[in-house]
């Protein structure tokens, strides 16, 4: 009976009947089940939103990874471009120096041609002359071959190296350019 008295005091002093109490209980249960349905709907919506949020976070992480890979590739490409630019600058400076040197050589050659009084520049390569036979003079200690004490080229006082010539004239003889 304590419940009925508590309800009576809540309802303003009148004592409710069993029917009124049952109606109140049914209303309370219905209100709670209605609230439970609202809670279930909210929980389902929250679950869907969490799912969408997780998918969005995954997409953001994938995009971040792609951006980091592109940044690394860009950094590497920039390094390669800088290195290629340095090589090109070095090659350009070398080519300019070679062109300057070639210009100086051509100027010197023109001056020499003018000094000699010829109208055209000398040819770059002369046809190979036949090798002259080496002069023989004194006998070698090892082989018994004759060779001079000094180079056999007129005006050259260098010590002979091979075949009666000094090292310089021996190389010329070997190439066929000894005159």
URTA-V429944 format. One record per residue. PSI is psi in radians with two decimals (999 if undefined). Layout:
# URTA-V429944
((PSI) (PSI))
This chain:
# URTA-V429944
((-0.22) (-0.53) (-0.73) (-0.66) (-0.65) (-0.74) (-0.66) (-0.73) (-0.58) (-0.58) (0.03) (0.50) (-0.36) (2.56) (2.14) (2.72) (3.01) (-0.62) (-0.74) (-0.68) (-0.76) (-0.71) (-0.73) (-0.71) (-0.78) (-0.70) (-0.72) (-0.73) (-0.74) (-0.72) (-0.68) (-0.74) (-0.60) (-0.71) (-0.65) (-0.71) (-0.73) (-0.73) (-0.73) (-0.72) (-0.73) (-0.72) (-0.68) (-0.73) (-0.71) (-0.73) (-0.74) (-0.73) (-0.68) (-0.71) (-0.80) (-0.68) (-0.74) (-0.69) (-0.73) (-0.70) (-0.69) (-0.74) (-0.69) (-0.74) (-0.74) (-0.74) (-0.67) (-0.74) (-0.72) (-0.71) (-0.70) (-0.72) (-0.73) (-0.65) (-0.76) (-0.77) (-0.70) (-0.72) (-0.78) (-0.71) (-0.72) (-0.70) (-0.74) (-0.68) (-0.75) (-0.76) (-0.74) (-0.66) (-0.72) (-0.74) (-0.73) (-0.71) (-0.75) (-0.77) (-0.69) (-0.77) (-0.69) (-0.76) (-0.72) (-0.71) (-0.72) (-0.71) (-0.71) (-0.75) (-0.71) (-0.69) (-0.73) (-0.71) (-0.75) (-0.70) (-0.75) (-0.71) (-0.73) (-0.70) (-0.72) (-0.70) (-0.74) (-0.67) (-0.65) (-0.37) (0.29) (2.68) (-0.42) (2.75) (2.64) (2.69) (2.69) (-0.64) (2.24) (2.62) (2.55) (2.28) (2.77) (2.55) (2.41) (2.63) (2.46) (2.42) (2.57) (2.35) (-1.43) (2.77) (2.47) (2.57) (-0.68) (-0.92) (-0.28) (0.04) (2.64) (2.41) (2.63) (2.91) (-0.68) (3.00) (2.45) (-0.02) (2.33) (2.30) (-0.06) (2.13) (0.23) (2.67) (2.47) (2.65) (-0.91) (2.52) (0.47) (0.10) (2.74) (3.06) (-0.75) (-0.88) (-0.47) (-0.75) (-0.70) (-0.75) (-0.72) (-0.66) (-0.25) (0.36) (0.13) (2.22) (999))
